């Protein structure tokens, strides 16, 4: 049955869009939806320990956000806004550019003392930037880039040093994401220690979040949307832990929609999927989940792929009920907002 994307709109007062993170990560609120009992509870995220059980496998996305937004100046003095999207080689990236005309070739730009060359690639249908640097391009990017905050955070990027710490999870390691796996923001080292003491197993996978996750759906019909690919990676040990948990009937709990997409990619071919590669899996209502038994997630934008994934897992009517409850009770929404747990 076809679905119109307008079915995934909802009303949200602007004042509920979180502009800053909570002072303490675990002090965020947590809406708990029990699908079997059709109940909603309102607690604080620090209570997540009460809802996870001994033997559960909690899967975290450990991708680190890098300062992917660059302000560049053309030789003529014009300013460009560049967002790095996907690494092609050591110093070459696919990117989005504001301020340059598509089709332009070999445009030299500068960022402070750093230089780069931009070209439109007809085959990719995208801009390509070559960073003129020696060694690791991430050193260049760290020097000249700023954290790519979402457009609904209405303050100047790079204006708050706190973002370099708080627009990351505490367990972030390999750099590669241009948007954070925000469901993990609420975990602290202390909470993870409490879960370990309770006998909850923790596994880390990597999915570098790109434009596939944060691009809104522009097609009228949901099924016509095409996801951009994103790179994932996991170790043989983690893959074995996931397969064993499923075999033994223990719950696999995904923290974030990016973790869900990785787990469902791995589970889609009965475990024969490569340990590293690209996924363009698009999960929307009607999708038959194979790997995930419970979901921790934030509250997502209307017409976004993470919202459709949450609706697929929780149920379309149930997710609308949760969002109405969250709005009525003044929850904070989006990246720096509150969380929900679906069991």
C-alpha positions as CSV (number, residue, x, y, z in Angstrom):
1,X,0.0,0.0,0.0
2,X,1.5,3.3,-1.1
3,X,2.1,6.1,1.4
4,X,2.2,9.8,0.9
5,X,5.0,11.7,2.6
6,X,2.5,14.2,3.9
7,X,1.3,11.5,6.3
8,X,4.5,12.0,8.1
9,X,4.0,15.7,8.9
10,X,3.2,16.9,12.5
11,X,2.8,20.1,14.3
12,X,5.8,21.2,16.5
13,X,6.0,24.6,18.3
14,X,9.3,26.2,17.5
15,X,10.2,26.7,21.1
16,X,10.4,22.9,21.5
17,X,13.4,22.7,19.0
18,X,16.4,22.2,21.3
19,X,19.1,24.8,20.6
20,X,21.6,23.6,23.2
21,X,22.2,20.2,24.9
22,X,21.1,19.5,28.4
23,X,23.6,20.4,31.1
24,X,24.0,16.8,32.0
25,X,23.7,14.2,29.3
26,X,21.6,11.7,31.2
27,X,19.2,14.4,32.5
28,X,17.4,14.4,29.2
29,X,13.8,13.1,29.3
30,X,12.9,9.6,28.1
31,X,9.5,8.5,26.6
32,X,9.1,4.8,26.9
33,X,6.7,3.1,24.5
34,X,5.8,-0.5,25.2
35,X,4.3,-1.8,22.0
36,X,2.9,-5.0,23.5
37,X,1.2,-3.3,26.4
38,X,0.3,-0.2,24.5
39,X,1.6,2.1,27.3
40,X,3.7,5.2,27.5
41,X,5.9,6.2,30.4
42,X,7.7,9.4,31.1
43,X,11.0,9.2,32.9
44,X,14.6,10.6,32.7
45,X,17.2,9.0,30.6
46,X,19.2,8.0,33.6
47,X,16.5,5.4,34.2
48,X,17.4,3.6,30.9
49,X,19.1,1.0,33.1
50,X,15.7,-0.1,34.5
51,X,14.5,-1.1,31.0
52,X,17.5,-3.1,29.8
53,X,17.9,-6.6,31.0
54,X,20.8,-9.0,31.7
55,X,21.8,-10.6,28.5
56,X,20.5,-7.8,26.2
57,X,22.9,-6.7,23.5
58,X,23.0,-2.9,23.2
59,X,24.5,-1.8,19.9
60,X,26.1,1.7,19.6
61,X,27.3,3.6,16.6
62,X,30.7,4.9,17.5
63,X,31.2,7.1,14.5
64,X,32.8,10.5,15.3
65,X,31.5,13.8,13.7
66,X,34.3,15.8,12.1
67,X,34.3,19.6,11.4
68,X,33.0,19.0,7.9
69,X,31.8,22.6,7.1
70,X,34.4,24.9,5.5
71,X,34.2,28.6,4.6
72,X,36.2,29.1,1.5
73,X,37.1,32.3,-0.4
74,X,37.5,32.4,-4.2
75,X,40.3,34.3,-5.9
76,X,37.7,37.0,-6.8
77,X,36.8,37.4,-3.1
78,X,33.5,35.6,-3.2
79,X,32.7,33.3,-0.2
80,X,31.7,29.7,-0.6
81,X,30.0,27.4,2.0
82,X,31.3,23.9,1.6
83,X,30.0,20.7,3.3
84,X,32.2,17.6,2.9
85,X,30.0,14.6,2.3
86,X,32.0,11.5,1.4
87,X,35.7,10.7,1.3
88,X,37.0,9.4,-2.1
89,X,40.8,9.4,-1.5
90,X,43.1,10.7,1.1
91,X,42.6,14.3,0.1
92,X,39.6,14.2,-2.2
93,X,36.0,14.5,-1.1
94,X,32.5,14.7,-2.6
95,X,30.9,17.8,-1.2
96,X,28.0,20.2,-1.3
97,X,28.8,23.8,-2.3
98,X,26.8,27.1,-1.9
99,X,28.0,30.1,-3.9
100,X,29.5,28.4,-7.0
101,X,27.9,27.6,-10.4
102,X,27.5,23.9,-11.3
103,X,29.7,22.9,-14.1
104,X,32.7,25.0,-12.9
105,X,36.1,23.3,-13.3
106,X,39.3,23.8,-11.3
107,X,38.2,26.6,-9.1
108,X,41.0,27.4,-6.6
109,X,39.8,28.5,-3.1
110,X,41.5,29.3,0.2
111,X,40.7,28.8,3.8
112,X,43.1,30.8,5.8
113,X,46.5,29.5,4.8
114,X,45.0,26.4,3.4
115,X,44.1,25.9,-0.3
116,X,41.8,23.6,-2.3
117,X,40.6,23.0,-5.8
118,X,36.8,22.6,-6.6
119,X,35.4,21.0,-9.7
120,X,32.0,19.9,-10.8
121,X,31.9,16.2,-11.7
122,X,29.3,15.3,-14.2
123,X,29.6,11.6,-13.7
124,X,29.0,11.9,-9.9
125,X,26.5,14.7,-10.3
126,X,28.4,16.4,-7.4
127,X,31.1,18.8,-6.5
128,X,34.5,17.3,-5.8
129,X,37.1,19.1,-3.7
130,X,40.8,18.3,-3.6
131,X,42.5,19.6,-0.4
132,X,46.0,20.8,-1.2
133,X,47.7,19.3,1.8
134,X,50.3,16.7,2.7
135,X,49.5,13.8,5.0
136,X,46.1,13.2,6.7
137,X,43.3,15.4,5.3
138,X,41.6,15.3,8.7
139,X,44.4,17.4,10.1
140,X,43.6,20.0,7.4
141,X,39.9,19.7,8.1
142,X,40.3,20.0,11.9
143,X,42.3,23.2,11.4
144,X,39.9,25.0,9.0
145,X,36.5,23.3,9.5
146,X,33.7,23.9,12.0
147,X,31.1,21.4,13.3
148,X,28.2,21.0,10.9
149,X,25.3,21.8,13.2
150,X,21.8,21.1,11.7
151,X,20.1,24.2,10.2
152,X,17.4,24.2,12.9
153,X,20.0,25.1,15.5
154,X,19.8,28.8,15.1
155,X,23.2,30.0,16.1
156,X,26.4,30.6,14.2
157,X,28.4,27.4,13.6
158,X,31.6,27.4,15.6
159,X,30.4,30.0,18.0
160,X,30.0,27.6,20.9
161,X,33.1,25.6,21.8
162,X,30.8,23.2,23.7
163,X,29.6,21.8,20.4
164,X,33.0,20.1,19.8
165,X,32.4,18.0,22.8
166,X,28.6,17.7,23.0
167,X,27.8,17.2,19.4
168,X,29.5,13.8,19.9
169,X,28.8,10.7,21.9
170,X,31.2,9.9,24.8
171,X,32.2,6.7,22.9
172,X,32.9,8.3,19.5
173,X,36.1,7.0,17.8
174,X,36.5,6.7,14.0
175,X,35.9,10.1,12.3
176,X,33.6,10.1,9.3
177,X,30.1,11.5,10.1
178,X,28.8,14.8,9.0
179,X,25.8,14.5,11.4
180,X,25.9,12.9,14.8
181,X,24.2,9.6,15.9
182,X,22.2,11.7,18.3
183,X,20.4,8.9,20.2
184,X,23.7,8.2,21.9
185,X,24.2,11.7,23.2
186,X,22.3,10.8,26.4
187,X,24.8,8.0,27.5
188,X,27.5,8.7,30.0
189,X,30.5,6.5,30.9
190,X,28.7,6.0,34.3
191,X,25.5,4.8,32.7
192,X,27.4,2.4,30.4
193,X,29.2,1.1,33.5
194,X,25.9,0.5,35.3
195,X,24.6,-1.4,32.3
196,X,27.7,-3.6,32.2
197,X,27.3,-4.3,36.0
198,X,23.7,-5.4,35.2
199,X,24.9,-7.9,32.6
200,X,23.9,-5.9,29.5
201,X,26.4,-6.5,26.7
202,X,27.6,-3.6,24.6
203,X,28.7,-3.8,21.0
204,X,30.0,-1.0,18.8
205,X,29.5,-0.7,15.1
206,X,30.3,2.2,12.8
207,X,28.1,3.9,10.3
208,X,29.4,7.2,9.0
209,X,26.3,9.4,8.7
210,X,26.1,11.4,5.5
211,X,23.4,13.1,3.5
212,X,21.4,9.9,3.3
213,X,20.3,10.2,6.9
214,X,19.6,13.9,7.2
215,X,18.1,14.7,3.7
216,X,14.4,15.2,3.9
217,X,12.2,13.2,1.6
218,X,11.2,15.3,-1.4
219,X,9.1,12.7,-3.4
220,X,5.3,12.8,-3.0
221,X,5.2,9.0,-2.5
222,X,7.4,7.5,0.2
223,X,8.3,4.5,-1.8
224,X,9.9,6.7,-4.6
225,X,12.6,8.1,-2.3
226,X,16.1,6.9,-3.0
227,X,18.6,6.8,-0.1
228,X,22.2,8.0,-0.5
229,X,24.7,5.4,0.4
230,X,26.6,5.5,3.7
231,X,29.6,3.6,4.8
232,X,29.4,1.0,7.6
233,X,31.9,-1.2,9.3
234,X,32.0,-3.8,12.1
235,X,34.4,-6.3,13.5
236,X,34.0,-10.1,13.1
237,X,33.6,-10.3,16.9
238,X,30.7,-7.9,16.9
239,X,29.0,-9.6,14.0
240,X,29.3,-12.9,15.9
241,X,27.9,-11.4,19.0
242,X,24.9,-10.1,17.1
243,X,24.2,-13.4,15.4
244,X,24.6,-15.3,18.7
245,X,22.2,-13.0,20.5
246,X,19.6,-13.5,17.8
247,X,20.1,-17.3,17.9
248,X,19.7,-17.4,21.6
249,X,16.6,-15.2,21.6
250,X,18.2,-12.4,23.5
251,X,17.2,-8.8,22.7
252,X,19.2,-6.7,20.3
253,X,18.7,-3.0,21.2
254,X,19.8,-0.5,18.7
255,X,20.8,3.0,19.9
256,X,19.9,5.2,17.0
257,X,18.5,4.8,13.5
258,X,22.0,4.5,12.1
259,X,22.6,1.5,14.3
260,X,19.3,0.0,13.1
261,X,20.3,0.5,9.4
262,X,23.6,-1.2,10.0
263,X,22.0,-4.1,11.9
264,X,19.3,-4.6,9.3
265,X,21.9,-4.5,6.5
266,X,23.9,-7.2,8.3
267,X,20.8,-9.3,8.9
268,X,19.3,-8.9,5.5
269,X,21.4,-11.8,4.0
270,X,21.3,-14.2,6.9
271,X,24.7,-12.9,8.1
272,X,26.5,-13.1,4.8
273,X,26.8,-9.4,4.3
274,X,30.4,-8.0,4.2
275,X,31.9,-6.6,7.4
276,X,32.5,-3.3,5.7
277,X,30.8,-1.5,2.7
278,X,28.1,0.8,1.8
279,X,24.4,0.6,2.6
280,X,21.5,2.4,1.1
281,X,18.8,0.5,2.9
282,X,15.6,2.6,3.3
283,X,13.4,1.5,6.1
284,X,9.8,2.7,6.2
285,X,6.4,1.4,7.5
286,X,5.8,-2.2,6.3
287,X,9.5,-3.2,6.6
288,X,10.0,-6.6,8.3
289,X,12.6,-6.2,10.9
290,X,15.1,-9.1,11.2
291,X,17.7,-8.0,13.7
292,X,16.4,-5.2,16.0
293,X,14.2,-5.9,19.0
294,X,14.2,-2.5,20.8
295,X,15.1,1.0,19.7
296,X,16.5,4.1,21.5
297,X,16.1,7.2,19.4
298,X,15.5,10.9,19.5
299,X,12.5,12.8,18.1
300,X,13.0,13.4,14.4
301,X,12.0,16.0,11.7
302,X,8.8,15.7,9.7
303,X,9.3,13.9,6.3
304,X,12.7,12.6,7.4
305,X,14.0,9.0,6.9
306,X,14.8,8.6,10.6
307,X,11.1,9.4,11.4
308,X,9.9,6.8,8.9
309,X,12.2,4.2,10.4
310,X,10.9,5.0,13.9
311,X,7.4,4.7,12.5
312,X,8.2,1.4,10.9
313,X,9.5,0.0,14.2
314,X,7.0,1.5,16.6
315,X,3.9,1.5,14.3
316,X,2.5,4.5,12.4
317,X,-0.3,5.2,14.8
318,X,1.9,4.6,17.8
319,X,4.6,7.0,16.7
320,X,2.0,9.7,16.1
321,X,0.7,9.0,19.6
322,X,4.2,9.3,21.1
323,X,4.9,12.6,19.3
324,X,1.6,14.1,20.4
325,X,2.4,13.1,24.0
326,X,5.9,14.6,23.7
327,X,4.6,17.9,22.3
328,X,1.9,18.1,25.0
329,X,4.5,17.5,27.8
330,X,7.0,19.9,26.4
331,X,9.7,17.5,25.3
332,X,12.8,18.9,23.6
333,X,13.0,17.9,19.9
334,X,15.7,17.0,17.4
335,X,19.5,16.6,17.7
336,X,20.0,18.2,21.1
337,X,16.6,17.1,22.4
338,X,15.1,14.3,24.5
339,X,14.9,10.6,23.7
340,X,12.4,7.7,23.4
341,X,12.8,4.0,24.0
342,X,10.6,1.6,22.0
343,X,10.4,-2.0,23.4
